[in-house]
């Protein structure tokens, strides 16, 4: 950003003392803007450039170069200030500034800056709505969040954050059918795995809650549904406990066995194997009872007396 050095004495006779002083002041403002821009004070720089332009406009031909340089500098600085607001997530302010930048750049004939500002305006609108949706989600206002995410998708139908956010909000309010419908959209944009994980994790949490509340049939249903979306042996543990509570020993055996197979290093794998052994013993299946007692023994549980008794 070059500065102007005026030969004030030479201009006095051509434009008059008053105009020369005004031009000197306008030039000083421009140079102050250049200095502020050099040290990164963009808002201050913009203010000085705008002041310089306002002063120089009425000074005639002698100030044409100064006017031109102000008009050249202002749009770029405005764009930079708008970007700073965007990066600070002050999207409302950024939107206002990008709009002003586009208008000013077009007025001053700076097509490059005008085009960039125009491209950033819809991006900012999306970011503003997305930020609003995420805030309402954090406040547990899931219905509002869902509506806000829909507004984002109206502007950007493949916005990954809005799609995943919608799925999360739908799961939080227990609307898994709608969440599953959104899964197809997530798959189309390469977010299928992440979306499946969101749904599966939510279903697993609900299954655990149902188990705690004594809703054993619902716990089994949600746990098995969760396993369709995200592989987590915990689902089979929950299903096994619920089946046991319902005195459905055969299903308990099936689910507990899958739990051990899925997570053989689980801290409670030995205790679960012991439980399965006892269930098989109750079902009069000695071979399977011995098999699982031996598995429990491999985890350090003393089951030799059970093995010996069934081996006779």
Secondary structure, 3 states (H helix, E strand, C coil): CCCCCCCHHHHHHHHCHHHHHHHHHHHHHHHHHHHHHHCCCHHHHHHHHHHHHHHHHHHHHHHHHHHHHHHHHHHHHHHHHHHHHHHCCCHHHHHHHHHHHHHHHHHCCCHHHHHHHHHHHHHHHHHHHHHHHHHHHHCCCHHHHHHHHHHHHHHCCCCHHHHHHHHHHHHHCCCHHHHHHHHHHHHHCCCHHHHHHHHHHHHHHHHHHHHHCCCHHHHHHHHHHHHCCCCCCHHHHHHHHHHHHCCCHHHHHHHHHHHHHHCCCCCCHHHHHHHHHHHHHHCCCHHHHHHHHHHHHHCCCCCHHHHHHHHC
